[in-house]
């Protein structure tokens, strides 16, 4: 079964979101330094990474928006792994994305992946300006549809000019995890892929990077 990688690479110095610090990826223990710890000819590398949780391709849990709600450690695997995925593709330059985009889709118990093509701008200045996003009405319609996960290949599922962040507020308020900064969604069929997007089980984190992929 083909596996399609849907994640961006995390590298030292990259910017995922404007204003947030870039990750620092470095050595904690170099192979050369490890020689004194092990038998002759045996070396190991131990890396170190310093980063904010909103780095690369990541998943938001309700705790990201709401104090006291489920963090990434509490997200149930049936909301993150082996999900029947529907991919909806929208035309280039389409913003905002309204509720009519998802009309007639059977989303109950499924993951929705929104392919906007915006990920082609990742790690360029264009990625941060004029990105596609969901309207408040679209987010509400998705809650009513019974969807269990919503992912997008864009800077943010919300319009960053709207400080109330309605899509985050509505979806996370309904315990629906959100995936942002996906990539390669055009490689997936509209139906039939199985999505996996599981973060590390970290307590007191509302967001964490994932190695998202799909089985086709």
C-alpha positions as CSV (number, residue, x, y, z in Angstrom):
1,X,0.0,0.0,0.0
2,X,1.5,3.4,-1.0
3,X,2.3,5.8,1.8
4,X,2.0,9.5,1.0
5,X,3.9,11.9,3.3
6,X,1.8,14.9,4.2
7,X,4.3,16.7,6.4
8,X,6.9,19.5,6.0
9,X,10.5,18.8,7.2
10,X,11.5,20.6,10.4
11,X,14.9,22.2,10.1
12,X,16.9,24.5,12.1
13,X,16.1,28.1,11.3
14,X,12.9,27.5,9.4
15,X,9.9,29.8,10.0
16,X,6.4,28.2,10.2
17,X,4.4,31.1,11.4
18,X,5.4,34.8,11.4
19,X,6.5,36.1,14.8
20,X,7.2,32.7,16.3
21,X,10.8,31.6,16.8
22,X,12.5,29.2,14.4
23,X,13.6,25.8,15.8
24,X,17.2,25.2,16.8
25,X,18.4,21.7,15.9
26,X,21.8,20.9,17.3
27,X,24.0,18.2,18.9
28,X,23.7,17.4,22.6
29,X,26.3,14.6,22.3
30,X,28.4,14.4,19.2
31,X,29.7,11.0,17.9
32,X,33.2,12.2,18.6
33,X,32.4,13.1,22.2
34,X,30.5,9.8,22.7
35,X,33.7,7.8,22.1
36,X,34.7,8.2,25.8
37,X,31.4,6.6,26.9
38,X,31.4,3.3,24.9
39,X,33.7,0.5,23.7
40,X,36.3,1.2,21.1
41,X,34.7,1.8,17.7
42,X,31.2,2.3,19.1
43,X,29.7,5.8,18.8
44,X,26.2,7.3,19.2
45,X,24.6,10.7,18.4
46,X,22.1,12.4,20.7
47,X,20.4,15.4,19.2
48,X,18.7,18.3,20.8
49,X,15.9,20.5,19.5
50,X,14.5,23.7,20.9
51,X,11.2,24.9,19.4
52,X,7.7,26.2,20.0
53,X,5.0,23.6,19.6
54,X,3.6,25.3,16.5
55,X,6.4,24.2,14.2
56,X,6.1,22.4,10.9
57,X,3.0,20.3,10.3
58,X,1.1,20.1,13.6
59,X,-2.2,19.2,15.3
60,X,-4.2,21.4,17.6
61,X,-6.0,19.9,20.6
62,X,-8.9,21.7,22.4
63,X,-6.4,22.8,25.1
64,X,-4.8,25.1,22.4
65,X,-7.9,27.3,22.7
66,X,-9.6,26.3,26.0
67,X,-8.0,26.0,29.4
68,X,-8.9,22.7,31.1
69,X,-9.8,20.9,27.9
70,X,-8.0,17.9,26.3
71,X,-4.3,18.5,25.5
72,X,-2.3,16.5,22.9
73,X,-1.7,13.8,25.5
74,X,-5.4,13.3,26.0
75,X,-6.4,13.2,22.3
76,X,-7.9,9.8,21.5
77,X,-6.2,7.8,18.8
78,X,-9.5,7.3,17.0
79,X,-9.4,11.0,16.2
80,X,-5.9,10.9,14.9
81,X,-5.0,7.5,13.4
82,X,-6.4,5.3,10.6
83,X,-9.1,7.8,9.7
84,X,-11.1,7.5,6.5
85,X,-10.2,10.7,4.7
86,X,-12.1,12.8,2.3
87,X,-10.0,15.4,0.3
88,X,-11.7,18.5,-0.9
89,X,-9.7,20.6,-3.4
90,X,-10.5,24.3,-3.8
91,X,-9.3,26.5,-6.7
92,X,-6.2,28.7,-6.4
93,X,-6.7,32.0,-4.7
94,X,-10.0,30.8,-3.1
95,X,-10.4,32.6,0.2
96,X,-12.5,32.5,2.2
97,X,-13.7,28.8,2.0
98,X,-17.4,28.8,2.8
99,X,-19.9,26.2,4.0
100,X,-21.2,25.5,0.5
101,X,-17.8,23.9,-0.3
102,X,-18.7,20.9,1.9
103,X,-22.4,20.6,1.0
104,X,-23.5,17.1,0.3
105,X,-20.4,15.4,1.6
106,X,-20.8,12.5,4.0
107,X,-18.2,13.5,6.6
108,X,-19.6,11.7,9.7
109,X,-16.8,9.8,11.4
110,X,-14.3,10.9,8.7
111,X,-11.3,13.2,8.4
112,X,-11.6,16.2,6.1
113,X,-8.4,17.4,4.3
114,X,-8.7,20.7,2.5
115,X,-6.3,20.9,-0.4
116,X,-5.8,24.6,-1.3
117,X,-2.4,24.2,-2.9
118,X,-1.0,26.9,-0.5
119,X,1.7,24.6,0.7
120,X,3.7,25.4,-2.5
121,X,4.6,28.7,-0.9
122,X,6.0,27.1,2.3
123,X,9.2,28.8,3.5
124,X,8.6,31.8,1.2
125,X,7.2,35.2,2.1
126,X,4.1,34.5,0.0
127,X,3.1,31.8,2.5
128,X,2.3,34.4,5.1
129,X,0.0,36.7,3.0
130,X,-3.5,36.0,1.7
131,X,-3.8,32.4,2.8
132,X,-7.0,30.4,2.3
133,X,-9.1,29.9,5.5
134,X,-12.5,28.6,6.7
135,X,-15.4,30.9,7.5
136,X,-17.3,30.8,10.7
137,X,-20.3,29.3,8.9
138,X,-18.0,26.6,7.3
139,X,-16.6,25.6,10.7
140,X,-20.1,25.3,12.1
141,X,-21.3,23.3,9.2
142,X,-18.4,20.9,9.7
143,X,-19.3,20.4,13.4
144,X,-22.8,19.6,12.4
145,X,-21.5,17.1,9.7
146,X,-20.0,14.8,12.3
147,X,-16.4,15.2,11.0
148,X,-13.7,14.0,13.4
149,X,-10.6,15.8,12.1
150,X,-10.0,18.8,9.9
151,X,-6.7,19.5,8.2
152,X,-5.6,22.2,5.8
153,X,-2.4,22.9,3.8
154,X,-2.4,26.6,4.7
155,X,-0.8,29.0,7.2
156,X,-3.9,28.9,9.4
157,X,-7.4,27.4,9.3
158,X,-8.6,30.9,10.3
159,X,-8.3,34.3,8.8
160,X,-5.3,35.7,10.9
161,X,-6.8,39.2,10.6
162,X,-9.8,38.0,12.8
163,X,-8.6,37.9,16.4
164,X,-11.6,35.8,17.5
165,X,-10.3,32.8,15.5
166,X,-13.8,31.4,14.8
167,X,-12.8,28.2,13.1
168,X,-10.4,27.2,16.0
169,X,-13.1,28.3,18.5
170,X,-15.8,26.2,16.9
171,X,-13.9,23.1,15.9
172,X,-11.8,22.8,19.0
173,X,-14.9,23.6,21.1
174,X,-16.5,20.5,19.6
175,X,-13.4,18.4,20.4
176,X,-12.4,18.2,16.7
177,X,-8.6,18.2,16.3
178,X,-7.2,20.6,13.6
179,X,-4.2,20.0,11.4
180,X,-2.4,22.9,9.9
181,X,0.5,23.3,7.4
182,X,-0.2,20.0,5.7
183,X,1.5,19.4,2.3
184,X,1.2,17.1,-0.7
185,X,-2.6,16.8,-0.4
186,X,-2.9,16.8,-4.2
187,X,-1.2,13.4,-4.2
188,X,-4.3,11.9,-2.4
189,X,-7.5,10.6,-4.0
190,X,-10.7,12.4,-3.1
191,X,-11.8,9.3,-1.3
192,X,-10.3,6.1,0.1
193,X,-7.1,7.3,1.8
194,X,-6.4,6.5,5.5
195,X,-5.0,9.4,7.5
196,X,-2.5,9.2,10.3
197,X,-1.5,12.4,12.2
198,X,-0.5,11.5,15.8
199,X,1.6,13.9,17.9
200,X,3.9,12.9,20.7
201,X,2.0,12.3,23.9
202,X,3.0,15.5,25.7
203,X,1.1,16.7,28.8
204,X,0.0,20.4,29.0
205,X,0.5,21.1,25.3
206,X,-2.3,22.2,23.0
207,X,-0.3,21.8,19.8
208,X,2.5,19.5,18.7
209,X,4.2,18.6,15.4
210,X,3.2,15.3,13.6
211,X,4.6,13.1,10.9
212,X,1.3,13.1,9.0
213,X,0.9,10.5,6.2
214,X,-1.8,8.7,4.3
215,X,-2.2,5.1,3.3
216,X,-3.6,4.9,-0.3
